[in-house]
């Protein structure tokens, strides 16, 4: 049947990090993309409140996360918190796409459905084309994970944690 998609993001402190003009333009572009395709846009603005509201789903908040939330209102763990809380409380959503507050859709005509393979998968990750010094593995390891990567390669591109999709499933 027809699958339901939602776009998740967090604009906490986005104006401070990106500047007001940029953060406003990016947010509007994400809203327009979701509207265009009939997706719900779920944007978190209060990570600490979200965490408190979903203690049954989320792991206990670590001290470093608590400090970051107190000091700046955001921590990268907020991404996981919003994702888990949404998957747990919204069984009506089949797939969620996480996009960072600075991510834009370069081809807004492409639907999220276009990126979900026909075979059953639970995660769709984005990988950049450039080699990454951030994640170097011994020869052959990348090839064993991704057969299209040459067997002698020690890098396979840059994993992008700023945009990925997760199926609302037990594996998630």
C-alpha positions as CSV (number, residue, x, y, z in Angstrom):
1,X,0.0,0.0,0.0
2,X,0.8,3.7,0.1
3,X,3.6,4.5,2.6
4,X,3.5,7.6,4.8
5,X,6.7,9.7,5.1
6,X,7.6,12.5,7.5
7,X,10.5,14.9,7.4
8,X,12.2,15.4,10.8
9,X,14.5,18.3,11.7
10,X,15.6,20.5,14.6
11,X,15.9,24.3,14.3
12,X,17.1,24.7,17.8
13,X,19.8,27.5,17.7
14,X,19.8,27.4,13.9
15,X,19.6,31.1,13.5
16,X,22.6,31.5,15.8
17,X,24.6,28.9,13.9
18,X,23.6,29.8,10.4
19,X,22.4,33.4,10.6
20,X,18.8,34.4,10.6
21,X,18.5,34.9,6.8
22,X,20.0,31.5,6.0
23,X,18.1,29.6,8.7
24,X,14.8,31.2,7.6
25,X,15.4,30.3,3.9
26,X,16.4,26.7,4.7
27,X,13.5,26.2,7.0
28,X,11.1,27.5,4.3
29,X,12.7,25.3,1.7
30,X,12.2,22.2,3.9
31,X,8.6,23.3,4.6
32,X,7.9,23.7,0.9
33,X,9.4,20.3,0.0
34,X,7.2,18.6,2.6
35,X,4.1,20.5,1.5
36,X,4.8,19.7,-2.2
37,X,4.9,16.0,-1.6
38,X,2.3,15.7,1.2
39,X,4.8,14.8,3.9
40,X,4.5,16.0,7.5
41,X,7.3,18.2,8.7
42,X,8.1,17.5,12.3
43,X,10.5,20.2,13.7
44,X,11.8,20.0,17.3
45,X,12.4,23.2,19.1
46,X,12.7,22.1,22.7
47,X,15.0,19.0,23.0
48,X,15.0,19.0,26.8
49,X,11.1,19.0,26.9
50,X,11.0,16.3,24.3
51,X,13.4,14.1,26.4
52,X,11.3,14.6,29.6
53,X,8.1,13.7,27.7
54,X,9.5,10.4,26.4
55,X,11.4,8.9,29.3
56,X,9.7,5.6,28.5
57,X,11.4,5.5,25.1
58,X,14.6,7.4,25.4
59,X,17.7,6.3,27.3
60,X,18.6,8.3,30.5
61,X,20.1,11.6,29.6
62,X,23.9,11.6,29.9
63,X,25.5,14.4,31.9
64,X,27.2,15.9,28.8
65,X,23.9,16.1,27.0
66,X,22.3,17.7,30.0
67,X,25.0,20.3,30.2
68,X,24.8,21.1,26.4
69,X,21.0,21.5,26.6
70,X,21.4,23.8,29.6
71,X,24.1,25.9,27.9
72,X,23.0,26.0,24.3
73,X,19.7,24.2,24.0
74,X,21.0,21.6,21.6
75,X,23.2,18.4,21.5
76,X,23.6,16.0,18.6
77,X,21.7,13.4,20.8
78,X,18.6,15.5,20.2
79,X,18.6,14.0,16.7
80,X,18.3,10.5,18.1
81,X,15.8,11.6,20.7
82,X,13.4,13.2,18.1
83,X,13.8,10.2,15.8
84,X,13.1,7.6,18.5
85,X,10.2,9.6,20.0
86,X,8.6,9.9,16.6
87,X,9.0,6.3,15.7
88,X,7.6,5.2,19.0
89,X,4.6,7.6,19.1
90,X,3.7,7.7,15.4
91,X,2.9,4.2,14.1
92,X,1.0,6.0,11.3
93,X,4.3,7.0,9.8
94,X,6.2,4.4,7.7
95,X,9.4,6.3,7.0
96,X,11.1,9.3,8.5
97,X,13.8,11.4,6.8
98,X,16.1,13.2,9.2
99,X,17.5,16.4,7.7
100,X,19.8,18.8,9.6
101,X,18.8,22.4,9.9
102,X,21.4,23.4,7.2
103,X,20.3,20.8,4.6
104,X,18.5,21.8,1.5
105,X,16.8,19.7,-1.2
106,X,18.8,20.3,-4.3
107,X,16.1,18.6,-6.5
108,X,12.8,19.3,-4.8
109,X,10.9,17.3,-7.5
110,X,12.3,14.0,-6.3
111,X,10.1,12.2,-3.9
112,X,11.4,10.3,-0.8
113,X,9.7,7.2,-2.3
114,X,12.3,7.3,-5.1
115,X,15.0,6.5,-2.6
116,X,13.4,3.5,-1.0
117,X,14.6,0.3,-2.7
118,X,12.1,-2.4,-3.7
119,X,13.8,-4.9,-1.4
120,X,12.9,-4.6,2.3
121,X,15.4,-2.3,4.0
122,X,15.1,-0.4,7.3
123,X,17.7,2.4,6.8
124,X,18.7,4.5,3.8
125,X,22.0,6.3,4.4
126,X,23.5,9.0,2.3
127,X,27.2,8.8,1.2
128,X,29.1,11.6,-0.5
129,X,31.2,10.9,-3.5
130,X,34.4,12.3,-2.1
131,X,37.0,10.2,-0.2
132,X,36.8,10.8,3.5
133,X,39.8,10.9,5.8
134,X,37.3,10.7,8.7
135,X,36.5,7.0,8.2
136,X,39.5,5.0,7.0
137,X,39.2,1.2,7.3
138,X,41.7,-1.6,6.4
139,X,41.8,-2.8,2.8
140,X,38.9,-5.0,1.9
141,X,36.6,-4.0,4.7
142,X,34.7,-1.4,2.6
143,X,34.4,-3.9,-0.2
144,X,32.9,-6.5,2.1
145,X,30.2,-4.0,3.2
146,X,29.6,-2.4,-0.2
147,X,30.6,-4.8,-3.0
148,X,30.8,-1.9,-5.6
149,X,33.7,-0.3,-3.7
150,X,37.1,-1.6,-5.0
151,X,38.6,-4.3,-2.9
152,X,41.8,-2.3,-2.2
153,X,39.9,0.9,-1.1
154,X,40.4,2.2,2.4
155,X,37.6,4.8,2.1
156,X,34.1,4.7,0.6
157,X,33.0,8.3,0.6
158,X,31.8,10.4,3.4
159,X,28.8,9.2,5.4
160,X,26.4,12.0,5.9
161,X,24.6,11.9,9.2
162,X,22.8,15.1,8.2
163,X,20.3,13.3,5.9
164,X,19.1,9.7,6.3
165,X,15.9,7.7,6.3
166,X,14.6,5.1,8.8
167,X,11.7,2.8,8.4
168,X,9.3,2.6,11.4
169,X,10.1,-1.0,12.2
170,X,11.4,-3.2,15.0
171,X,14.9,-2.9,13.6
172,X,14.8,0.9,14.1
